[in-house]
Each structure stands twice: as structure tokens, then as C-alpha cells.
């Protein structure tokens, strides 16, 4: 029996900046995404700044940190637009790319949480793919670069931090807290991680009892 060819996924590597640690209380200020496949081919970029939500408030600790990043702060608030305009535009951009699409971030629990919340609220879709009665722009549960980098580096869990990855993995792009810079750096890291993964022994997929 001939196996069906596996489609080539496009990874939407995304970084967000916010005025607090959680979308339950604060606002996302900006985000950027780089569309890349495992071989490093690029398919485009998306960047936007968002107006703070009137029903949320900035976190004092986060805002004190922003005062140490004046250049990144200016970049994050320049020409901000309402989320209800930006998020559907982003979803349309993802849909316009070759598929399937997979969300990727470092870590998934932070950037992915913010994007999932905003996409659900303002665009009727989610970062998480699944049997939902909503628009599906992503496949599966996404890729956490934090986890992938830590395991492929063979590091103990407490040394998984992305700052411990070699600078060349980022393409020597400085993590500036400007969303587009950070997304580009993380896209380079993802390609490097796939390169490392390809060198490992393959384990053929089997039918799982966990379905």
C-alpha cells in the first residue's frame, strides 16, 4: 500500500508584546508572524499594533519593565489599530498561505494564549485546531519552540530558557522586544531545530489507542 504524501506545513512563528502577563486582565499591544517551512523557505510576514482594550488595564510590573525598553515601546504602540480590524485581517493572511498552517511560538503558553484569546474573541477562530464549530486556520495544537529547543539541546528542564540557545540559531538577530525582530529570530531557531530533528532516528507513526 502506497502512503499518501504528507503535505508540507507552513509554520506561523509568532511573537506578541503586551501590557500585562495575561489576556484576562490586560491588552496585547503588538504581534508579528513569520511564515516559514521546515526547510527555511519564507512565505511572508505579518505585523500589527493594537489599541489597548477599554475593558482591560495595564499591569504595573509590566509597565515598569516597559520603561526600560523605550525604543521597543514606541515600536509597539505606533499606528495602533482596533483588534476587531486586525485579527480578521491576520486570519485572512494565514488562510492565503499554502497549507496546512501550524502556529509556533516561544513559549506556546504565553504567545499562543494571547493569540488564541484574541483570535477567538475578534475573528471567530483559534490558534488551536480541532473539531470546533468555528473557522479553522491552524492545524493541531501548535509548536512550542521553548519545549522543542530544550529537548533537542538535551538540556535539563530548568535550563530550557530560549536565552540559552546559541546566537547563531537566531541568525544573530537580537531579541529586541520588537515583535517582528523576535518573530524573525524565532523563525530561524525553528528551522535549526528541524535540522537537528532530521538527524535523529525516525520512529514510524502507528495507530494509537489514544484517539
C-alpha positions as CSV (number, residue, x, y, z in Angstrom):
1,X,0.0,0.0,0.0
2,X,1.4,3.4,-1.0
3,X,1.4,6.0,1.6
4,X,-0.2,9.3,0.9
5,X,2.3,12.2,0.5
6,X,2.5,14.3,3.7
7,X,1.6,17.9,3.0
8,X,4.3,20.5,3.7
9,X,3.1,22.6,6.6
10,X,3.8,26.3,6.9
11,X,4.7,27.3,10.4
12,X,3.4,30.7,11.6
13,X,6.1,31.7,14.0
14,X,4.6,34.5,16.2
15,X,5.8,36.9,18.9
16,X,3.5,39.1,20.9
17,X,4.0,42.1,23.2
18,X,1.5,43.1,25.9
19,X,1.0,45.5,28.8
20,X,0.5,42.6,31.2
21,X,1.0,38.9,31.7
22,X,-2.4,37.6,30.8
23,X,-5.3,38.5,28.4
24,X,-7.7,38.0,31.3
25,X,-6.7,41.4,32.7
26,X,-4.5,43.3,30.2
27,X,-4.1,44.1,26.5
28,X,-2.0,42.8,23.6
29,X,-0.1,45.7,22.2
30,X,1.6,44.2,19.1
31,X,2.4,41.0,17.4
32,X,4.3,39.8,14.4
33,X,4.4,36.5,12.5
34,X,6.8,34.9,10.0
35,X,5.6,32.1,7.8
36,X,8.3,29.5,7.2
37,X,8.6,25.9,6.4
38,X,10.9,23.3,7.9
39,X,13.5,23.8,5.2
40,X,13.6,27.6,5.9
41,X,11.6,28.8,2.9
42,X,9.8,32.0,3.8
43,X,6.2,32.8,2.7
44,X,5.7,36.2,4.1
45,X,5.4,38.3,7.3
46,X,2.5,40.0,9.2
47,X,2.9,42.7,11.8
48,X,0.4,44.9,13.6
49,X,0.0,47.1,16.6
50,X,-3.3,47.0,18.6
51,X,-5.1,49.6,20.6
52,X,-5.5,48.7,24.3
53,X,-8.8,47.2,25.2
54,X,-11.0,49.6,27.2
55,X,-12.2,46.7,29.4
56,X,-8.7,45.8,30.5
57,X,-5.9,47.6,32.3
58,X,-2.1,47.6,32.2
59,X,-0.1,45.7,34.8
60,X,2.1,47.9,37.0
61,X,5.0,45.5,37.0
62,X,4.9,45.0,33.2
63,X,4.7,48.8,32.6
64,X,7.7,49.4,34.9
65,X,9.6,46.9,32.7
66,X,8.4,48.7,29.5
67,X,10.1,51.9,30.9
68,X,13.4,50.1,30.5
69,X,12.6,49.4,26.8
70,X,11.8,52.9,25.4
71,X,12.6,52.0,21.7
72,X,10.6,48.8,21.7
73,X,7.7,50.6,23.5
74,X,7.5,53.3,20.7
75,X,7.6,50.5,18.1
76,X,4.8,48.6,19.9
77,X,2.3,51.5,20.1
78,X,3.0,53.2,16.7
79,X,-0.1,53.4,14.4
80,X,-2.1,51.1,16.6
81,X,-5.4,49.7,15.2
82,X,-8.5,48.2,16.9
83,X,-8.2,44.4,17.5
84,X,-11.6,43.8,15.7
85,X,-10.0,45.0,12.5
86,X,-6.5,43.5,12.9
87,X,-7.4,39.9,13.9
88,X,-9.7,39.1,11.0
89,X,-7.0,40.6,8.7
90,X,-4.5,38.3,10.2
91,X,-6.7,35.3,9.9
92,X,-7.3,36.1,6.2
93,X,-3.5,36.4,5.7
94,X,-2.9,32.9,7.3
95,X,-5.6,31.5,5.1
96,X,-4.0,33.0,2.0
97,X,-0.8,31.0,2.6
98,X,-0.1,27.5,1.3
99,X,-1.4,24.9,3.8
100,X,-1.7,23.4,6.2
101,X,-0.8,26.0,8.8
102,X,0.7,25.4,12.2
103,X,1.1,28.0,14.9
104,X,4.5,28.3,16.6
105,X,5.8,30.4,19.5
106,X,8.3,30.5,22.4
107,X,6.7,29.7,24.7
108,X,3.4,28.5,23.4
109,X,1.7,29.0,26.8
110,X,2.4,32.8,26.6
111,X,2.2,34.0,23.0
112,X,-0.1,31.2,22.0
113,X,-2.5,32.0,24.8
114,X,-2.7,35.7,23.8
115,X,-3.2,34.9,20.1
116,X,-5.8,32.2,20.8
117,X,-7.8,34.6,23.0
118,X,-7.7,37.5,20.6
119,X,-8.5,35.3,17.5
120,X,-11.4,33.6,19.4
121,X,-12.8,37.0,20.5
122,X,-12.3,39.1,17.4
123,X,-12.0,36.7,14.4
124,X,-14.1,33.6,15.2
125,X,-11.2,31.2,15.0
126,X,-8.4,29.9,17.3
127,X,-4.7,29.0,17.4
128,X,-5.8,25.5,18.4
129,X,-7.1,23.3,15.5
130,X,-9.7,20.7,16.3
131,X,-13.3,19.6,16.0
132,X,-14.7,23.1,16.7
133,X,-17.7,24.7,15.0
134,X,-15.6,27.7,14.1
135,X,-13.3,28.8,11.3
136,X,-10.1,26.6,11.2
137,X,-6.9,28.4,10.2
138,X,-4.4,26.2,12.1
139,X,-3.8,22.5,12.3
140,X,-3.2,20.7,15.6
141,X,-2.0,22.1,18.9
142,X,0.9,24.2,17.6
143,X,4.6,24.0,18.3
144,X,6.3,25.3,21.4
145,X,9.8,26.3,20.5
146,X,10.7,26.6,24.2
147,X,10.0,22.9,24.7
148,X,11.4,21.8,21.3
149,X,14.7,23.7,21.8
150,X,15.1,22.4,25.4
151,X,14.7,18.8,24.5
152,X,16.8,18.9,21.3
153,X,19.6,20.6,23.2
154,X,19.5,17.8,25.7
155,X,19.2,20.3,28.5
156,X,17.6,19.7,31.9
157,X,14.3,21.4,32.3
158,X,15.5,24.3,34.4
159,X,18.0,25.2,31.6
160,X,15.4,25.3,28.8
161,X,15.3,29.1,28.5
162,X,15.4,30.4,25.0
163,X,18.2,32.8,26.0
164,X,20.4,29.7,26.4
165,X,20.1,28.8,22.7
166,X,23.2,29.8,20.6
167,X,23.0,33.2,18.9
168,X,23.7,31.6,15.6
169,X,20.4,29.7,15.9
170,X,18.7,33.1,15.8
171,X,20.6,34.2,12.8
172,X,22.3,36.7,15.2
173,X,19.0,38.6,15.3
174,X,18.9,40.4,18.7
175,X,15.9,39.7,20.8
176,X,14.8,43.4,20.9
177,X,11.2,43.0,22.2
178,X,10.1,44.5,18.9
179,X,7.6,41.7,17.8
180,X,8.9,41.5,14.2
181,X,12.5,41.2,15.2
182,X,11.7,38.5,17.7
183,X,9.5,36.6,15.3
184,X,12.2,36.5,12.7
185,X,14.8,35.3,15.2
186,X,12.4,32.5,16.4
187,X,11.7,31.5,12.8
188,X,15.4,31.0,12.4
189,X,15.5,28.9,15.6
190,X,12.6,26.7,14.4
191,X,14.5,25.9,11.1
192,X,17.6,25.0,13.1
193,X,15.5,22.7,15.4
194,X,14.0,20.9,12.4
195,X,17.6,20.4,11.1
196,X,18.6,18.8,14.4
197,X,15.4,16.8,14.5
198,X,16.0,15.4,11.0
199,X,19.3,13.9,12.1
200,X,17.6,11.8,14.8
201,X,16.5,8.2,14.2
202,X,13.0,8.1,12.7
203,X,10.1,6.3,14.6
204,X,7.4,5.3,12.2
205,X,3.9,6.5,13.2
206,X,1.5,3.8,14.3
207,X,-2.2,3.7,15.1
208,X,-2.6,4.9,18.6
209,X,-5.0,3.7,21.3
210,X,-5.3,7.4,22.4
211,X,-7.7,8.7,19.9
